[in-house]
């Protein structure tokens, strides 16, 4: 009499009722984040987890929300990234075969923040040779090829470009016109911010008061160096932070009132150009309301 086993399928194999080759293979299951990293090697695991938690991953057309969900090799896994054209293209100030100059709106990033970037950036239109903060508007130049990008970057590094900004600041500078020469360094207590530091990198800003009212001043700013957050830190340091600056100021507003109004630079073919962006109406509105 054949020996009985508690697992009927195993019993049938041992008793010779079915061939061993007919036995079903064990299904191998893998964590969703690990499976996605194999399928999309351009992203690291941390980035993939962010995509999952942001609701941008599907399993067999169903949205997934947990990195540790178990999947098999037969499951259809997809990462759904938003298209870069989900927002209107910024106004074009100038364009040729090598560069494109745009009038950047407030809120648009210049470059992506790491691999995980669920929003459009100016990189959709060219290679960034310099940057404007997310909340800064105005003139920005992008390259259409690596050679042009390197040439433009070298001009910024060698201080052969001339930039002019306008800012509305809270209060009034002690002097109507002056040069701020204060070195800046990263704030180690808040690594994404900067602060005055005698051991920091040289930072020079020239300013001039253009208009004032009972609360604010409109300043023309000509940075001689290009440190990150330079204008924002310098103006806050002298007691007149930019209106709407959420990091270095304390006066809320509908935007940060900093605008890149002019850029002078040499583009390929040795053409010296001056590109300009009109000051937004909101700047004048703020000055007229007070």
C-alpha positions in Angstrom: 0.0 0.0 0.0 1.5 3.4 -1.0 2.7 5.5 1.9 0.4 8.5 2.6 1.7 12.1 3.0 0.1 15.1 4.6 0.6 17.2 1.4 -1.4 15.5 -1.4 0.6 16.9 -4.3 3.9 15.8 -2.8 2.3 12.4 -2.1 1.3 12.0 -5.8 4.8 12.8 -6.9 6.4 10.3 -4.6 3.8 7.6 -5.3 4.5 8.0 -9.0 1.1 9.3 -10.0 2.7 12.4 -11.7 6.1 13.0 -13.1 8.5 15.2 -11.2 8.7 17.5 -14.2 5.0 18.2 -13.9 5.4 19.7 -10.4 4.7 23.5 -10.3 7.8 25.7 -9.8 7.9 27.8 -6.7 7.1 31.5 -7.5 9.9 33.8 -6.5 8.8 37.1 -5.0 10.8 40.3 -4.7 10.3 43.6 -2.9 8.9 46.2 -5.3 11.7 48.7 -4.7 14.3 46.1 -5.5 12.5 44.9 -8.6 12.2 48.4 -9.9 15.9 49.1 -9.3 16.7 46.1 -11.5 14.3 47.3 -14.2 15.4 51.0 -13.9 19.1 50.9 -13.0 19.4 54.7 -13.6 17.6 55.3 -10.3 19.0 54.4 -6.9 16.8 52.7 -4.4 16.2 55.8 -2.3 14.8 57.6 -5.4 12.6 54.7 -6.3 11.1 54.6 -2.8 10.2 58.3 -3.2 8.5 57.5 -6.5 6.5 54.8 -4.9 5.4 56.9 -2.0 4.5 59.7 -4.4 2.0 57.4 -6.2 4.1 57.3 -9.4 4.5 53.5 -9.6 2.0 50.9 -10.8 1.8 47.1 -10.6 -0.3 45.7 -13.4 -1.8 49.1 -14.0 -2.7 49.5 -10.3 -1.0 52.2 -8.2 1.4 50.9 -5.5 2.2 52.8 -2.3 4.5 50.5 -0.4 8.2 49.8 -1.3 8.0 46.4 0.5 5.1 45.1 -1.6 6.1 41.7 -3.0 6.0 41.2 -6.8 6.9 38.5 -9.3 8.9 38.6 -12.5 5.6 38.3 -14.4 4.1 41.5 -12.9 4.1 44.6 -15.1 5.9 47.3 -13.2 6.0 50.9 -14.4 7.3 54.3 -13.1 5.1 57.1 -14.3 7.0 60.4 -14.5 5.2 63.7 -15.3 6.0 65.2 -18.7 8.3 68.2 -18.7 5.9 70.1 -20.9 3.1 70.1 -18.2 3.7 73.9 -17.8 3.8 76.5 -20.5 7.2 77.3 -21.9 8.6 80.6 -20.5 8.8 83.6 -22.9 11.8 83.5 -25.3 13.9 86.6 -25.2 16.5 85.4 -27.8 17.3 82.1 -29.5 19.9 80.9 -32.1 21.6 77.6 -32.9 23.7 77.7 -29.7 21.7 79.5 -27.0 18.2 80.2 -25.8 17.5 83.1 -23.4 14.3 82.8 -21.4 12.2 85.1 -19.2 12.0 82.8 -16.2 8.8 83.0 -14.1 8.7 82.6 -10.3 8.4 79.0 -9.1 10.2 77.3 -11.9 13.4 75.4 -11.0 16.5 75.9 -13.1 17.8 72.4 -12.7 16.5 69.1 -11.2 17.1 68.3 -7.5 18.6 64.9 -7.8 17.0 61.9 -9.6 13.6 62.4 -8.0 12.1 65.4 -9.6 8.3 65.3 -10.2 8.2 68.8 -11.7 9.4 70.6 -14.8 12.6 72.6 -14.9 14.4 74.9 -17.4 16.5 71.9 -18.4 13.7 71.0 -20.7 14.8 73.8 -23.0 18.6 73.7 -22.7 21.7 73.2 -20.6 22.0 75.5 -17.6 25.2 77.6 -17.6 24.1 79.5 -14.4 21.1 79.5 -12.1 18.3 81.6 -10.7 16.6 80.6 -7.4 13.2 79.0 -7.8 11.5 82.2 -6.4 13.6 84.6 -8.6 12.3 85.7 -12.0 14.0 87.2 -15.0 16.7 86.7 -17.6 18.4 83.3 -17.8 20.6 81.9 -20.6 20.7 78.2 -21.6 23.1 76.4 -23.9 22.1 74.1 -26.7 25.3 72.1 -26.7 28.1 71.2 -24.3 30.7 73.4 -26.0 28.5 76.5 -25.6 27.7 75.6 -22.0 31.4 75.4 -21.1 32.1 78.7 -22.9 29.2 80.5 -21.0 30.2 79.0 -17.7 33.8 80.1 -18.1 32.5 83.7 -18.5 30.5 83.5 -15.3 33.5 82.1 -13.5 35.9 84.7 -14.9 33.5 87.5 -14.0 33.2 88.5 -17.7 29.4 88.7 -17.5 27.5 91.7 -16.1 24.2 91.0 -14.2 21.6 93.5 -12.9 18.8 92.6 -10.6 16.0 94.6 -9.0 14.7 93.9 -5.5 12.1 95.3 -3.2 13.5 95.2 0.4 11.9 95.8 3.7 13.0 99.1 5.2 15.8 101.4 4.0 19.5 100.9 3.7 21.6 103.4 5.7 23.3 104.5 2.5 21.6 105.3 -0.9 24.4 103.6 -2.7 27.2 101.3 -1.5 29.2 98.1 -2.1 28.7 95.1 0.3 31.9 93.1 0.5 31.1 90.3 3.0 32.4 86.7 2.5 29.8 84.0 2.7 29.9 80.3 3.8 27.5 77.5 4.1 25.5 77.5 7.4 26.4 74.1 8.9 23.3 74.2 11.1 21.1 74.5 8.0 23.2 73.2 5.1 21.0 74.5 2.3 21.5 78.1 3.5 24.4 80.5 3.7 25.7 83.1 6.1 28.4 85.8 6.5 31.7 84.3 7.5 35.1 85.9 7.5 36.5 82.5 6.5 34.1 82.1 3.6 34.3 82.9 -0.1 34.5 86.4 -1.4 31.1 87.9 -2.2 30.6 91.5 -3.5 27.3 93.2 -4.2 26.9 96.8 -5.4 23.5 98.3 -4.7 21.7 101.6 -5.4 18.4 102.9 -4.1 16.0 103.6 -7.0 12.7 104.4 -5.1 11.2 104.3 -1.6 7.9 104.5 0.2 7.0 104.3 3.9 7.8 100.6 4.1 10.0 99.4 1.3 12.9 100.3 -1.0 13.4 99.4 -4.6 17.1 98.6 -5.1 19.2 98.0 -8.2 21.7 95.3 -7.6 24.9 94.5 -9.5 26.6 91.4 -8.1 30.3 91.3 -8.8 30.5 87.6 -7.7 28.0 84.8 -8.1 27.7 83.0 -4.7 24.6 81.0 -4.0 22.0 83.2 -2.3 24.5 86.1 -2.3 22.0 88.9 -2.8 19.6 87.5 -0.3 22.1 87.0 2.4 23.9 90.4 1.9 20.6 92.4 2.0 19.4 90.6 5.0 22.7 91.1 6.7 22.5 94.9 6.3 19.0 94.9 7.8 16.9 95.1 4.6 15.8 91.6 3.7 14.1 91.0 0.3 10.3 91.1 0.6 8.9 87.6 0.5 12.2 85.8 1.2 11.1 82.8 3.2 14.6 81.9 4.3 16.4 85.1 5.2 13.5 87.5 5.7 10.4 87.5 8.0 7.9 89.6 5.9 5.6 87.3 3.9 4.4 88.2 0.4 2.9 86.6 -2.7 6.4 86.1 -4.1 10.0 86.9 -3.4 10.6 90.3 -4.9 13.9 89.6 -6.7 14.1 90.0 -10.5 17.0 89.4 -12.9 16.4 92.3 -15.2 19.6 92.3 -17.4 22.4 90.0 -18.5 25.4 91.1 -20.6 27.4 88.2 -22.0 29.3 87.0 -25.1 27.6 84.3 -27.1 29.3 82.1 -29.7 30.6 84.0 -32.8 32.0 86.5 -30.3 28.9 88.6 -30.2 28.5 90.7 -27.1 24.8 90.8 -26.2 22.6 92.5 -23.5 19.4 90.7 -22.7 16.7 92.3 -20.7 13.5 91.4 -18.9 10.9 94.0 -18.0 10.3 94.6 -14.3 7.1 92.8 -13.3 4.1 95.1 -12.6 3.8 93.6 -9.1 7.0 95.5 -8.1 5.5 98.8 -8.9 2.1 97.8 -7.4 3.9 97.1 -4.0 5.6 100.5 -4.1 2.4 102.4 -5.0 0.2 100.7 -2.3 2.3 102.0 0.6 
